[in-house]
Amino acid sequence: MKIQVLGCSGSVMQGFDTTSILVNGKILIDAGSVMSALPEGALENIRIVLITHPHIDHIKELPFLVDALFSRKARGIKIMGSQATVEALKDHIFNGLIWPDIAELDADSGFLSIERVPDDGFEHDGVRVKAFVENHPGGALGFVVSEAGRHALFTGDTGYHKGLFDLIRTLGSDLTACFIEASFPNRMGELAEITQHLTPELIMKGFNGVLSPSTRVIVYHMKPAYMDEVLAQLPPGFEHIKGGEVITL
C-alpha cells in the first residue's frame, strides 16, 4: 500500500497545507490540498474521494478537483462520506451558488456521484475501505484501509472517545499503521475537548493497554502554531508527518 501525504496540517500557513492523503494513487482521503500538491497528470487516476467530514480544511480543494476531472472527461468518480457530509456538500457547496450543481454537471450521466459510504464498507481495485464514526462535528468518519493483509487506520478529526480505541484494540497486531490526529498540545486540553480534537496526553490515555507494539503510530493534523510543542510531548517511537511524505506499508 502506497500512501502519499499531499497535506496533513490542522491549518494553513506558509509551508503547511490541509489534509489530503492519497492511497495507491486512486483513493483520496480528504481534499484539503490535492490540487496544490498533486501533479496534473496524476489527477485522472483518482476514482474515490473519501471525505472524513465537511469542514473547510478537509474539502477546500474538492471543487477544483471536480472541475479538473470534469474537464478531463473522467467517469465513475465517487465522493463518499457520512450522510451528514453528503448533505452538506450537496446543500452548501455543489448547489449552483457556491459551485455548480453536480446534477447539472452529470447531465450526460456517469461522471460523478456523491454518496454515503456503505455501512459494511466497499472494495476498490483490491483495496478494502471500512468507515467508523468519530467524535467530531459534521458527521465525522474515520477509515480503515486494507490491502494484502495490511491495515491502515486514519482517524480524521476526532476528540477522545472509547469507540476509536476499542476499534484499535480489535485490530490488534493486524493494524500496520495508525494515522492519528493531535491538533493541540497538552496545555490546551480544555480547548481540545470543546472542539473535539486530541492532544498527546489524550492519545496516550486511549492507547494504554490497547495498541499493539507492532503498530506504527503516525501523528498528523497538528496546528502549525503548536507543532513543536506537540512533537516534544509525543513519546519515543511515534512518527509524525508534515506533508510530502510517501509511506509504503
KOLKOLTOR-964963 format. One line per field, with one value per atom (N, C-alpha, C): residue in one letter; residue number from 1; x, y, z. Coordinates in pm, 1 decimal. Layout:
BEGIN
aa = c(A|...)
i = c(NUM|...)
east = c(X|...)
north = c(Y|...)
up = c(Z|...)
***
This chain:
BEGIN
aa = c(M|M|M|K|K|K|I|I|I|Q|Q|Q|V|V|V|L|L|L|G|G|G|C|C|C|S|S|S|G|G|G|S|S|S|V|V|V|M|M|M|Q|Q|Q|G|G|G|F|F|F|D|D|D|T|T|T|T|T|T|S|S|S|I|I|I|L|L|L|V|V|V|N|N|N|G|G|G|K|K|K|I|I|I|L|L|L|I|I|I|D|D|D|A|A|A|G|G|G|S|S|S|V|V|V|M|M|M|S|S|S|A|A|A|L|L|L|P|P|P|E|E|E|G|G|G|A|A|A|L|L|L|E|E|E|N|N|N|I|I|I|R|R|R|I|I|I|V|V|V|L|L|L|I|I|I|T|T|T|H|H|H|P|P|P|H|H|H|I|I|I|D|D|D|H|H|H|I|I|I|K|K|K|E|E|E|L|L|L|P|P|P|F|F|F|L|L|L|V|V|V|D|D|D|A|A|A|L|L|L|F|F|F|S|S|S|R|R|R|K|K|K|A|A|A|R|R|R|G|G|G|I|I|I|K|K|K|I|I|I|M|M|M|G|G|G|S|S|S|Q|Q|Q|A|A|A|T|T|T|V|V|V|E|E|E|A|A|A|L|L|L|K|K|K|D|D|D|H|H|H|I|I|I|F|F|F|N|N|N|G|G|G|L|L|L|I|I|I|W|W|W|P|P|P|D|D|D|I|I|I|A|A|A|E|E|E|L|L|L|D|D|D|A|A|A|D|D|D|S|S|S|G|G|G|F|F|F|L|L|L|S|S|S|I|I|I|E|E|E|R|R|R|V|V|V|P|P|P|D|D|D|D|D|D|G|G|G|F|F|F|E|E|E|H|H|H|D|D|D|G|G|G|V|V|V|R|R|R|V|V|V|K|K|K|A|A|A|F|F|F|V|V|V|E|E|E|N|N|N|H|H|H|P|P|P|G|G|G|G|G|G|A|A|A|L|L|L|G|G|G|F|F|F|V|V|V|V|V|V|S|S|S|E|E|E|A|A|A|G|G|G|R|R|R|H|H|H|A|A|A|L|L|L|F|F|F|T|T|T|G|G|G|D|D|D|T|T|T|G|G|G|Y|Y|Y|H|H|H|K|K|K|G|G|G|L|L|L|F|F|F|D|D|D|L|L|L|I|I|I|R|R|R|T|T|T|L|L|L|G|G|G|S|S|S|D|D|D|L|L|L|T|T|T|A|A|A|C|C|C|F|F|F|I|I|I|E|E|E|A|A|A|S|S|S|F|F|F|P|P|P|N|N|N|R|R|R|M|M|M|G|G|G|E|E|E|L|L|L|A|A|A|E|E|E|I|I|I|T|T|T|Q|Q|Q|H|H|H|L|L|L|T|T|T|P|P|P|E|E|E|L|L|L|I|I|I|M|M|M|K|K|K|G|G|G|F|F|F|N|N|N|G|G|G|V|V|V|L|L|L|S|S|S|P|P|P|S|S|S|T|T|T|R|R|R|V|V|V|I|I|I|V|V|V|Y|Y|Y|H|H|H|M|M|M|K|K|K|P|P|P|A|A|A|Y|Y|Y|M|M|M|D|D|D|E|E|E|V|V|V|L|L|L|A|A|A|Q|Q|Q|L|L|L|P|P|P|P|P|P|G|G|G|F|F|F|E|E|E|H|H|H|I|I|I|K|K|K|G|G|G|G|G|G|E|E|E|V|V|V|I|I|I|T|T|T|L|L|L)
i = c(1|1|1|2|2|2|3|3|3|4|4|4|5|5|5|6|6|6|7|7|7|8|8|8|9|9|9|10|10|10|11|11|11|12|12|12|13|13|13|14|14|14|15|15|15|16|16|16|17|17|17|18|18|18|19|19|19|20|20|20|21|21|21|22|22|22|23|23|23|24|24|24|25|25|25|26|26|26|27|27|27|28|28|28|29|29|29|30|30|30|31|31|31|32|32|32|33|33|33|34|34|34|35|35|35|36|36|36|37|37|37|38|38|38|39|39|39|40|40|40|41|41|41|42|42|42|43|43|43|44|44|44|45|45|45|46|46|46|47|47|47|48|48|48|49|49|49|50|50|50|51|51|51|52|52|52|53|53|53|54|54|54|55|55|55|56|56|56|57|57|57|58|58|58|59|59|59|60|60|60|61|61|61|62|62|62|63|63|63|64|64|64|65|65|65|66|66|66|67|67|67|68|68|68|69|69|69|70|70|70|71|71|71|72|72|72|73|73|73|74|74|74|75|75|75|76|76|76|77|77|77|78|78|78|79|79|79|80|80|80|81|81|81|82|82|82|83|83|83|84|84|84|85|85|85|86|86|86|87|87|87|88|88|88|89|89|89|90|90|90|91|91|91|92|92|92|93|93|93|94|94|94|95|95|95|96|96|96|97|97|97|98|98|98|99|99|99|100|100|100|101|101|101|102|102|102|103|103|103|104|104|104|105|105|105|106|106|106|107|107|107|108|108|108|109|109|109|110|110|110|111|111|111|112|112|112|113|113|113|114|114|114|115|115|115|116|116|116|117|117|117|118|118|118|119|119|119|120|120|120|121|121|121|122|122|122|123|123|123|124|124|124|125|125|125|126|126|126|127|127|127|128|128|128|129|129|129|130|130|130|131|131|131|132|132|132|133|133|133|134|134|134|135|135|135|136|136|136|137|137|137|138|138|138|139|139|139|140|140|140|141|141|141|142|142|142|143|143|143|144|144|144|145|145|145|146|146|146|147|147|147|148|148|148|149|149|149|150|150|150|151|151|151|152|152|152|153|153|153|154|154|154|155|155|155|156|156|156|157|157|157|158|158|158|159|159|159|160|160|160|161|161|161|162|162|162|163|163|163|164|164|164|165|165|165|166|166|166|167|167|167|168|168|168|169|169|169|170|170|170|171|171|171|172|172|172|173|173|173|174|174|174|175|175|175|176|176|176|177|177|177|178|178|178|179|179|179|180|180|180|181|181|181|182|182|182|183|183|183|184|184|184|185|185|185|186|186|186|187|187|187|188|188|188|189|189|189|190|190|190|191|191|191|192|192|192|193|193|193|194|194|194|195|195|195|196|196|196|197|197|197|198|198|198|199|199|199|200|200|200|201|201|201|202|202|202|203|203|203|204|204|204|205|205|205|206|206|206|207|207|207|208|208|208|209|209|209|210|210|210|211|211|211|212|212|212|213|213|213|214|214|214|215|215|215|216|216|216|217|217|217|218|218|218|219|219|219|220|220|220|221|221|221|222|222|222|223|223|223|224|224|224|225|225|225|226|226|226|227|227|227|228|228|228|229|229|229|230|230|230|231|231|231|232|232|232|233|233|233|234|234|234|235|235|235|236|236|236|237|237|237|238|238|238|239|239|239|240|240|240|241|241|241|242|242|242|243|243|243|244|244|244|245|245|245|246|246|246|247|247|247|248|248|248|249|249|249)
east = c(84.8|0.0|89.0|69.4|148.2|63.6|113.1|40.4|119.7|62.1|124.1|55.8|134.5|81.2|92.8|-17.4|-17.1|-22.4|-91.9|-102.2|-160.3|-132.5|-183.7|-187.5|-186.0|-181.9|-322.2|-328.6|-456.4|-496.3|-413.2|-444.4|-351.9|-377.9|-297.1|-201.0|-75.8|28.9|137.4|221.1|326.2|406.5|412.5|482.4|395.0|269.3|176.8|44.0|-14.8|-146.6|-229.1|-357.7|-451.5|-464.8|-542.4|-534.9|-579.6|-491.3|-518.8|-418.1|-467.6|-380.7|-425.0|-333.0|-364.3|-314.0|-402.6|-369.4|-364.1|-248.6|-226.9|-262.4|-256.6|-280.8|-425.8|-517.1|-655.6|-760.4|-729.3|-825.1|-772.0|-846.1|-805.2|-884.2|-814.1|-878.0|-868.3|-979.3|-992.8|-927.5|-975.8|-934.1|-890.9|-812.7|-768.3|-658.6|-577.0|-462.4|-428.7|-521.0|-491.6|-448.1|-514.2|-481.7|-349.6|-317.4|-193.2|-71.7|-91.7|22.6|42.2|-65.1|-55.2|-28.1|68.3|92.6|-33.0|-49.2|-170.1|-199.8|-96.7|-118.2|-167.6|-151.9|-194.0|-340.2|-401.6|-539.2|-636.3|-619.2|-717.1|-715.2|-616.2|-614.4|-706.9|-747.3|-832.8|-973.2|-1023.6|-1158.0|-1248.9|-1191.3|-1269.0|-1215.3|-1304.4|-1266.5|-1344.0|-1273.5|-1333.9|-1322.2|-1435.1|-1434.7|-1466.3|-1373.0|-1395.5|-1509.6|-1516.9|-1625.5|-1614.4|-1720.5|-1723.5|-1664.5|-1581.0|-1515.9|-1421.2|-1405.6|-1340.9|-1198.4|-1124.2|-986.6|-976.8|-1087.1|-1086.6|-1150.6|-1209.7|-1276.2|-1238.5|-1146.0|-1128.5|-1087.1|-1023.8|-986.3|-1070.6|-1175.2|-1263.2|-1332.3|-1387.4|-1449.9|-1354.2|-1229.5|-1132.6|-1092.1|-1091.0|-1066.5|-1180.6|-1303.8|-1419.1|-1411.1|-1376.9|-1364.0|-1257.9|-1143.2|-1034.9|-1074.1|-1139.0|-1180.1|-1288.1|-1378.2|-1483.1|-1421.4|-1323.6|-1260.0|-1182.3|-1140.2|-1068.8|-1163.8|-1293.4|-1396.7|-1384.7|-1349.8|-1341.8|-1481.8|-1485.7|-1613.1|-1601.5|-1713.4|-1718.5|-1653.4|-1643.0|-1584.2|-1687.6|-1642.9|-1731.1|-1672.3|-1752.6|-1720.7|-1804.9|-1739.9|-1809.5|-1783.4|-1886.4|-1874.7|-1998.3|-2016.6|-2136.0|-2256.2|-2374.8|-2493.7|-2489.7|-2440.8|-2429.3|-2333.2|-2224.2|-2128.8|-2189.3|-2257.9|-2323.3|-2419.8|-2501.3|-2599.2|-2531.6|-2424.9|-2353.6|-2292.0|-2231.9|-2170.0|-2274.6|-2386.3|-2490.3|-2560.6|-2585.8|-2663.9|-2581.4|-2453.6|-2377.1|-2257.1|-2216.0|-2102.3|-2148.8|-2190.7|-2232.1|-2382.2|-2416.0|-2556.8|-2599.0|-2510.5|-2541.7|-2516.0|-2477.3|-2447.0|-2299.5|-2251.1|-2108.6|-2027.8|-2080.4|-2016.0|-2127.7|-2101.5|-2208.7|-2271.5|-2399.3|-2474.0|-2423.9|-2390.4|-2339.8|-2439.9|-2568.9|-2670.4|-2662.5|-2628.7|-2614.0|-2486.6|-2378.0|-2253.1|-2267.3|-2353.2|-2368.6|-2482.5|-2513.7|-2626.7|-2609.2|-2482.5|-2459.6|-2440.1|-2456.1|-2450.5|-2313.1|-2283.6|-2163.2|-2039.5|-2046.2|-1926.1|-1896.5|-1989.5|-1957.8|-2083.2|-2065.1|-2173.2|-2121.1|-2210.2|-2180.3|-2269.7|-2211.1|-2291.6|-2238.2|-2327.1|-2295.3|-2207.3|-2106.1|-2023.1|-2110.0|-2108.8|-2189.7|-2149.0|-2247.9|-2222.2|-2122.0|-2125.6|-2036.5|-1908.5|-1884.6|-1763.7|-1773.0|-1660.1|-1657.0|-1513.9|-1499.6|-1367.1|-1348.2|-1226.8|-1193.8|-1052.5|-1042.1|-912.5|-821.9|-880.1|-802.9|-784.3|-839.5|-829.1|-966.3|-970.1|-1093.5|-1101.3|-1216.2|-1235.6|-1355.0|-1335.2|-1443.7|-1441.7|-1557.3|-1568.3|-1609.1|-1575.5|-1622.6|-1651.6|-1741.0|-1788.2|-1687.1|-1662.2|-1570.8|-1646.2|-1575.4|-1632.1|-1588.0|-1659.2|-1624.1|-1745.0|-1770.8|-1889.8|-1889.7|-2008.7|-2021.2|-2037.2|-2073.0|-2088.2|-1956.7|-1854.0|-1718.1|-1701.2|-1623.2|-1586.2|-1434.7|-1386.9|-1251.0|-1258.4|-1143.5|-1142.5|-1032.1|-1066.0|-965.5|-950.0|-828.5|-798.9|-707.9|-747.0|-676.6|-639.4|-519.9|-474.5|-373.3|-393.2|-298.7|-261.9|-362.1|-339.5|-281.4|-259.7|-207.9|-321.7|-334.8|-443.7|-386.3|-439.4|-403.3|-529.5|-523.4|-637.1|-607.6|-705.3|-695.9|-808.0|-771.9|-875.6|-953.5|-892.8|-952.5|-952.1|-1044.1|-1054.6|-1139.3|-1093.3|-1170.8|-1130.5|-1226.9|-1198.9|-1181.6|-1150.9|-1132.8|-1266.9|-1268.3|-1388.5|-1350.0|-1420.2|-1387.5|-1396.1|-1491.2|-1509.6|-1385.6|-1311.9|-1189.5|-1088.2|-1065.9|-961.6|-1007.1|-1137.9|-1188.9|-1161.5|-1178.6|-1150.6|-1002.6|-916.3|-772.2|-737.2|-800.1|-777.2|-821.0|-934.8|-987.9|-893.9|-835.1|-744.8|-612.9|-570.7|-451.6|-328.8|-256.4|-132.0|-157.1|-282.9|-315.7|-313.4|-313.0|-308.1|-162.7|-129.7|7.2|43.2|-50.6|-22.6|-148.7|-133.3|-242.8|-207.3|-275.7|-258.5|-358.2|-308.2|-394.9|-369.2|-476.9|-462.9|-414.0|-342.8|-301.0|-296.9|-412.0|-423.7|-358.5|-363.8|-322.2|-224.6|-140.7|-54.4|-135.6|-73.9|-144.6|-203.6|-135.5|-184.1|-316.8|-353.1|-476.1|-582.5|-576.6|-669.8|-815.5|-842.2|-981.0|-1034.3|-951.7|-992.9|-1009.2|-919.0|-929.4|-1061.8|-1102.2|-1228.5|-1347.1|-1343.5|-1453.8|-1467.0|-1353.8|-1354.6|-1349.2|-1339.3|-1335.1|-1213.9|-1098.7|-970.0|-889.8|-768.8|-683.1|-555.8|-498.0|-365.9|-279.7|-146.1|-63.1|-107.1|-145.3|-189.5|-315.2|-409.8|-532.4|-504.5|-411.4|-373.8|-317.2|-226.2|-165.1|-265.5|-360.0|-467.0|-545.3|-577.8|-653.2|-573.3|-444.4|-359.5|-323.5|-339.5|-296.8|-361.6|-278.0|-326.3|-400.5|-400.3|-479.4|-392.4|-288.1|-208.1|-109.2|-104.8|-7.3|132.2|236.2|372.6|418.6|356.3|398.1|334.0|238.2|167.8|246.9|268.9|331.6|229.2|266.2|180.4|233.8|149.0|189.3|94.2|147.8|67.4|58.1|-61.9|-82.4|-189.9|-224.3|-324.8|-285.3|-157.2|-111.9|-129.8|-172.8|-179.4|-36.7|-0.3|138.3|190.3|105.5|149.8|192.7|143.5|173.0|253.5|300.4|363.4|484.0|573.8|694.7|658.7|559.4|517.7|454.5|369.3|306.9|413.2|506.9|610.4|695.1|722.4|802.7|729.2|597.3|517.8|485.4|521.1|497.0|601.0|561.7|657.9|755.1|868.7|965.6|901.1|939.8|888.5|770.3|702.1|592.5|651.1|589.6|629.4|532.7|571.9|480.6|501.8|400.8|410.5|375.0|434.5|410.3|353.1|364.1|322.0|437.0|410.5|513.9|573.2|541.0|596.7|528.1|603.2|548.9|581.7|479.0|494.1|444.3|524.6|483.8|460.9|344.7|311.1|312.1)
north = c(-118.6|0.0|124.5|209.3|332.2|450.0|522.1|634.0|762.1|852.6|981.4|1089.1|1157.1|1262.8|1394.9|1437.2|1560.8|1682.6|1668.0|1770.8|1705.2|1759.9|1693.7|1786.6|1917.8|2012.9|2044.7|2091.9|2132.4|2273.9|2342.1|2477.5|2512.5|2625.2|2670.3|2778.9|2760.3|2858.3|2833.0|2929.6|2910.0|2784.3|2691.3|2565.6|2455.3|2486.3|2387.5|2395.4|2279.6|2278.2|2165.3|2170.2|2083.6|1945.4|1859.7|1715.8|1670.0|1597.8|1517.5|1403.0|1282.1|1164.6|1068.9|1033.4|953.3|810.7|714.5|572.8|506.9|452.0|381.2|465.7|595.5|685.3|696.5|623.9|615.4|653.2|635.7|665.9|784.7|893.0|1014.8|1029.6|1048.2|1075.7|1225.5|1293.3|1437.6|1513.4|1636.0|1714.3|1853.8|1861.3|1991.4|2054.5|1971.4|2027.0|1950.6|1870.2|1780.9|1856.2|1966.0|2037.8|2114.1|2158.8|2232.5|2141.0|2014.4|1925.2|1820.1|1777.9|1663.8|1709.9|1647.2|1681.6|1661.5|1745.6|1744.6|1607.7|1539.4|1411.4|1301.6|1321.2|1217.8|1230.5|1342.3|1365.0|1263.5|1229.8|1143.5|1000.4|965.0|830.6|820.4|935.0|933.1|888.8|789.8|738.8|747.0|743.8|751.6|867.8|953.7|1061.9|1040.4|1003.4|983.1|1112.7|1166.1|1289.9|1254.7|1281.7|1248.0|1329.9|1457.9|1545.8|1674.5|1757.0|1868.7|2000.2|1999.2|2123.3|2170.0|2301.3|2360.7|2310.7|2282.2|2237.7|2099.2|2026.8|1892.7|1887.1|1999.5|1999.2|2119.1|2203.7|2332.9|2323.0|2212.5|2199.3|2096.3|2046.7|1949.3|2006.9|2129.4|2182.0|2190.0|2224.8|2236.2|2099.3|1997.9|1861.0|1814.3|1841.6|1805.3|1874.5|2001.8|2077.8|2016.1|1979.5|1922.3|1786.7|1704.1|1572.3|1583.4|1679.5|1701.6|1743.3|1832.0|1878.9|1768.7|1667.4|1553.9|1441.5|1468.8|1372.0|1241.1|1252.9|1134.7|1076.5|948.6|882.0|793.8|774.3|682.2|732.3|864.5|920.5|914.9|877.3|875.8|960.4|1053.2|1126.3|1062.7|1016.2|936.0|987.9|982.3|1024.0|983.5|1040.5|1014.3|1082.0|1047.8|1112.8|1262.8|1304.2|1446.8|1516.1|1449.3|1506.2|1516.6|1412.1|1412.9|1530.6|1548.3|1656.4|1793.1|1806.1|1933.9|1970.4|1874.1|1901.8|1940.9|1870.6|1899.9|2032.6|2060.1|2178.3|2306.8|2295.0|2415.5|2438.7|2340.0|2357.9|2341.0|2222.3|2194.1|2222.5|2348.8|2387.3|2486.4|2513.7|2609.5|2753.6|2777.0|2911.7|2925.6|2840.7|2840.7|2774.0|2666.6|2591.0|2525.0|2488.4|2426.8|2305.4|2286.7|2171.6|2045.1|1944.0|1818.1|1756.9|1768.3|1711.7|1773.8|1901.1|1965.7|1921.2|1907.9|1859.2|1717.8|1640.8|1499.2|1476.7|1581.4|1571.7|1460.8|1432.7|1324.9|1190.3|1187.7|1067.0|1001.8|947.0|865.7|938.7|1070.7|1144.0|1123.2|1161.6|1167.1|1149.3|1085.4|1074.5|1113.9|1168.8|1196.7|1104.7|1013.6|910.5|871.2|815.3|769.6|644.9|637.7|517.4|401.6|288.8|174.8|131.8|91.5|51.3|-62.9|-153.4|-269.6|-246.9|-122.6|-90.8|-124.2|-112.3|-141.8|-175.2|-227.2|-260.2|-189.1|-138.3|-75.0|-114.9|-182.7|-219.7|-289.0|-383.5|-462.9|-400.1|-280.6|-211.9|-211.6|-252.4|-256.6|-134.8|-68.0|51.3|29.4|56.4|47.1|175.3|240.5|363.9|335.3|427.4|419.8|561.3|572.6|702.6|763.5|893.0|965.3|1067.0|1120.9|1218.9|1358.1|1412.3|1542.9|1595.1|1725.1|1779.0|1754.5|1751.7|1739.8|1598.3|1505.5|1367.0|1302.4|1327.6|1284.7|1133.4|1086.0|945.2|931.5|816.0|772.0|653.6|609.0|499.4|398.9|270.5|164.8|120.0|132.3|98.6|-23.4|-127.2|-255.3|-306.7|-363.6|-427.2|-535.4|-652.9|-763.4|-788.9|-783.8|-813.6|-700.0|-583.3|-467.0|-367.8|-319.4|-228.1|-95.8|12.3|146.8|216.7|274.6|347.1|496.1|571.7|717.5|776.0|847.4|898.4|1014.1|1092.2|1220.4|1304.4|1399.5|1480.6|1407.1|1405.0|1337.3|1384.8|1387.6|1402.0|1264.0|1264.2|1136.6|1064.3|936.8|855.3|707.7|634.4|494.3|410.1|444.9|364.2|356.0|466.3|466.9|368.0|373.9|290.4|145.3|122.7|-14.8|-76.1|3.7|-45.1|-77.8|9.3|-15.7|-143.7|-165.8|-289.3|-411.2|-400.8|-511.6|-547.6|-447.3|-471.7|-534.0|-500.9|-563.5|-552.8|-662.4|-663.7|-660.9|-676.9|-665.2|-519.8|-426.5|-284.8|-245.2|-224.6|-191.2|-48.2|44.4|184.9|254.9|340.1|420.8|567.6|632.5|775.0|847.3|916.9|974.4|1124.2|1199.3|1343.7|1384.6|1498.6|1561.4|1710.8|1773.9|1913.7|2010.4|1975.7|2071.0|2007.8|2091.7|2041.0|2014.7|1947.6|1906.8|2023.5|2138.1|2251.3|2306.5|2266.6|2314.8|2205.3|2118.2|2006.2|2048.7|2159.8|2205.6|2248.1|2320.7|2359.9|2237.1|2140.5|2017.1|1946.6|1946.3|1882.3|1957.2|2089.6|2170.7|2153.8|2154.0|2146.8|2003.3|1908.8|1765.7|1730.5|1750.9|1714.0|1638.3|1594.4|1519.0|1595.2|1559.3|1604.1|1479.1|1493.1|1375.6|1301.8|1376.3|1313.7|1229.4|1279.2|1204.4|1081.3|1094.5|979.2|868.4|903.1|802.1|740.8|821.3|767.8|660.8|688.1|592.3|469.0|486.6|375.7|281.1|322.9|244.1|105.0|2.3|-135.5|-176.0|-89.1|-112.5|-135.1|-54.8|-51.7|-167.2|-235.3|-341.4|-280.9|-342.4|-290.6|-286.8|-365.4|-371.0|-262.1|-188.7|-86.4|44.0|95.5|226.6|334.1|427.7|541.0|662.6|721.4|833.9|949.9|1053.0|1165.6|1272.7|1327.6|1433.4|1531.1|1628.5|1730.6|1819.9|1843.3|1937.1|2080.4|2168.7|2310.3|2363.4|2430.5|2476.1|2558.0|2639.0|2724.0|2645.0|2520.2|2438.9|2313.7|2303.4|2178.9|2140.2|2232.0|2198.5|2149.7|2210.9|2172.7|2033.2|2007.9|1875.3|1768.1|1793.1|1694.0|1663.8|1764.7|1744.1|1658.4|1650.9|1576.0|1433.8|1400.2|1264.9|1168.7|1047.9|951.2|901.5|849.6|793.8|683.9|680.3|577.8|622.7|728.5|782.6|859.4|844.5|919.4|1035.3|1127.6|1234.6|1270.4|1330.9|1374.5|1522.1|1590.6|1732.9|1761.8|1663.6|1682.2|1654.8|1580.3|1547.6|1408.9|1340.0|1207.4|1101.4|998.3|879.8|760.8|690.6|580.7|453.6|349.4|219.6|124.0|64.4|-30.5|-172.7)
up = c(0.0|0.0|0.0|-100.6|-111.5|-64.3|33.7|92.3|67.3|-9.9|-39.4|44.7|123.5|209.7|133.9|74.2|-3.0|88.4|198.8|302.2|425.6|543.7|664.5|784.0|759.3|868.6|919.0|1042.8|1100.3|1063.9|984.9|941.3|825.0|763.2|650.3|696.5|659.6|686.4|582.7|557.3|457.6|492.2|397.4|418.9|475.5|506.2|560.8|485.0|459.5|396.8|455.6|428.5|499.3|435.3|498.7|475.9|337.9|272.7|153.2|154.5|162.4|166.3|56.3|-30.8|-148.6|-130.2|-148.7|-133.3|-270.5|-302.9|-430.8|-551.5|-537.7|-649.6|-691.9|-624.7|-672.4|-569.2|-441.5|-335.3|-255.6|-257.6|-188.7|-59.7|50.9|179.2|206.0|195.7|211.4|95.9|77.7|-39.2|1.7|109.0|157.6|75.6|6.8|-65.7|-192.2|-241.6|-353.0|-478.4|-510.4|-633.3|-622.1|-503.2|-482.1|-484.2|-445.1|-422.7|-530.8|-596.8|-687.8|-830.2|-901.0|-1040.9|-1125.6|-1224.2|-1306.0|-1365.6|-1411.8|-1477.8|-1386.3|-1255.8|-1160.5|-1120.1|-1150.8|-1106.1|-1163.4|-1290.1|-1357.1|-1306.3|-1223.4|-1164.4|-1043.6|-987.7|-869.0|-906.3|-835.9|-861.8|-739.8|-620.4|-496.9|-413.0|-366.3|-274.0|-144.8|-39.8|91.4|171.0|212.7|291.0|435.8|525.6|666.1|724.8|688.2|732.2|652.4|651.9|557.5|606.0|708.9|749.1|638.6|628.3|511.4|489.5|598.1|580.3|517.7|514.0|454.8|316.3|274.1|142.6|56.2|99.4|33.7|-112.8|-154.3|-295.2|-369.0|-302.5|-366.9|-490.4|-486.6|-608.3|-726.4|-700.4|-808.7|-863.5|-774.8|-820.6|-911.0|-869.3|-951.7|-1087.9|-1087.6|-1212.2|-1302.9|-1244.6|-1324.7|-1382.4|-1302.9|-1351.3|-1458.0|-1441.9|-1542.3|-1675.6|-1671.0|-1794.2|-1863.9|-1786.8|-1844.9|-1888.2|-1879.4|-1918.8|-1841.5|-1713.4|-1626.7|-1606.6|-1573.3|-1549.5|-1425.3|-1358.6|-1245.7|-1118.8|-1102.3|-981.3|-868.9|-748.5|-632.5|-520.9|-471.7|-349.2|-240.0|-131.7|-32.0|109.1|192.1|330.7|407.5|523.7|602.6|536.4|582.0|528.8|553.7|670.2|700.1|604.4|570.1|475.0|336.5|292.9|162.3|152.6|254.9|254.2|255.9|334.4|341.9|207.2|140.0|10.0|-94.2|-94.9|-193.5|-164.6|-36.5|0.4|3.7|40.9|69.4|-22.0|-99.0|-190.7|-335.1|-371.4|-508.8|-523.5|-508.9|-500.6|-609.0|-704.0|-808.4|-768.8|-644.5|-597.4|-563.2|-472.4|-438.4|-549.0|-605.8|-714.9|-794.3|-919.8|-999.1|-932.6|-958.5|-907.7|-976.4|-895.3|-951.1|-1048.2|-1017.2|-1105.9|-1245.2|-1253.4|-1382.9|-1453.8|-1377.1|-1436.1|-1489.0|-1423.4|-1457.1|-1556.3|-1632.2|-1723.6|-1826.1|-1862.9|-1960.3|-1892.3|-1761.3|-1676.4|-1672.5|-1557.0|-1544.2|-1497.7|-1479.9|-1438.9|-1291.0|-1203.9|-1062.3|-977.7|-863.5|-766.1|-628.8|-546.7|-406.4|-325.7|-250.1|-186.7|-49.9|25.8|161.1|154.5|240.3|248.1|298.1|230.0|277.6|418.1|496.4|635.1|644.6|547.9|550.8|471.2|429.5|357.0|209.4|141.4|-2.2|-43.4|-162.9|-216.9|-349.6|-371.0|-498.0|-538.6|-649.8|-706.5|-604.5|-531.1|-435.8|-299.6|-279.4|-150.3|-83.1|41.8|117.9|209.0|210.9|293.2|384.9|512.7|611.0|694.9|702.8|779.1|922.6|1011.8|1150.1|1198.9|1295.2|1343.5|1440.3|1422.3|1509.6|1595.0|1694.1|1786.0|1743.3|1644.0|1589.3|1512.7|1515.3|1448.2|1297.4|1240.5|1095.7|1045.8|1135.0|1090.2|1054.4|1135.0|1102.2|1103.8|1008.2|997.3|997.1|1041.9|1017.1|922.6|872.9|776.2|808.5|792.3|791.9|647.2|596.5|457.2|457.9|384.5|392.6|254.2|247.1|122.7|157.5|101.9|116.7|262.8|349.7|489.6|571.5|507.3|579.8|600.5|722.7|756.9|804.8|750.1|794.3|841.6|960.6|1017.2|1011.2|960.8|953.1|1038.1|1143.0|1232.0|1172.6|1081.0|1050.8|1177.6|1186.5|1307.6|1410.4|1534.6|1638.8|1777.0|1863.9|2005.6|2067.0|2195.3|2265.5|2273.8|2233.2|2253.5|2254.9|2334.6|2359.5|2232.9|2145.0|2024.5|1937.7|1927.8|1847.4|1903.1|2031.0|2091.1|2105.6|2115.1|2109.3|1972.6|1867.9|1732.4|1717.0|1767.3|1760.1|1834.9|1949.3|2024.4|1942.0|1876.8|1797.1|1681.8|1619.7|1506.3|1551.6|1672.6|1730.4|1641.5|1631.7|1553.7|1403.5|1361.2|1219.1|1172.6|1267.0|1231.8|1206.7|1081.7|1044.0|1082.0|1058.8|1088.0|1134.7|1234.1|1286.8|1266.1|1172.1|1148.3|1238.5|1339.4|1441.7|1457.5|1470.5|1482.5|1620.6|1625.1|1751.7|1726.2|1735.0|1695.3|1793.1|1922.6|2025.1|2123.7|2189.9|2297.7|2423.7|2518.8|2640.9|2719.2|2720.4|2799.3|2745.6|2622.5|2561.8|2559.5|2659.9|2666.6|2672.9|2741.1|2751.5|2614.8|2539.1|2404.0|2314.7|2328.7|2251.0|2279.7|2405.5|2442.0|2382.5|2389.5|2336.7|2185.9|2115.1|1968.9|1916.8|2008.2|1976.4|1889.1|1952.0|1894.1|1999.9|1961.4|2051.6|2084.9|2198.9|2241.4|2261.1|2271.7|2300.8|2427.0|2530.2|2655.2|2633.5|2557.1|2529.9|2443.9|2351.1|2268.4|2355.9|2444.0|2529.7|2626.2|2672.9|2757.4|2681.2|2556.3|2476.6|2438.0|2412.4|2369.4|2483.8|2605.5|2720.2|2719.8|2704.0|2704.0|2579.8|2478.2|2357.3|2234.4|2219.9|2097.7|2092.3|1978.6|1957.8|1940.5|1997.9|1982.1|1836.6|1751.4|1611.3|1525.3|1579.0|1501.5|1497.4|1377.6|1363.2|1396.8|1482.9|1515.6|1440.8|1357.1|1273.1|1303.4|1364.6|1412.1|1303.1|1287.5|1188.7|1236.3|1147.7|1174.8|1292.4|1308.2|1410.3|1360.9|1448.5|1414.6|1404.6|1294.6|1278.6|1396.2|1456.8|1567.3|1689.4|1701.2|1819.6|1785.7|1662.5|1618.8|1703.7|1727.9|1804.5|1944.5|2004.3|2138.6|2138.3|2038.9|2027.6|2006.1|1916.2|1887.4|2010.3|2090.5|2211.5|2314.1|2304.2|2401.2|2355.3|2232.2|2183.3|2241.3|2274.0|2329.4|2224.1|2265.0|2170.3|2085.4|1961.0|1871.2|1787.3|1829.0|1748.6|1630.1|1515.8|1397.1|1376.9|1289.3|1252.5|1106.1|1046.4|907.7|899.2|800.3|780.4|641.8|552.9|413.9|320.7|214.1|116.1|131.8|241.3|265.4|176.8|144.2|78.1|168.4|211.1|305.5|239.8|245.9|192.7|307.1|311.1|418.0|362.0)
***
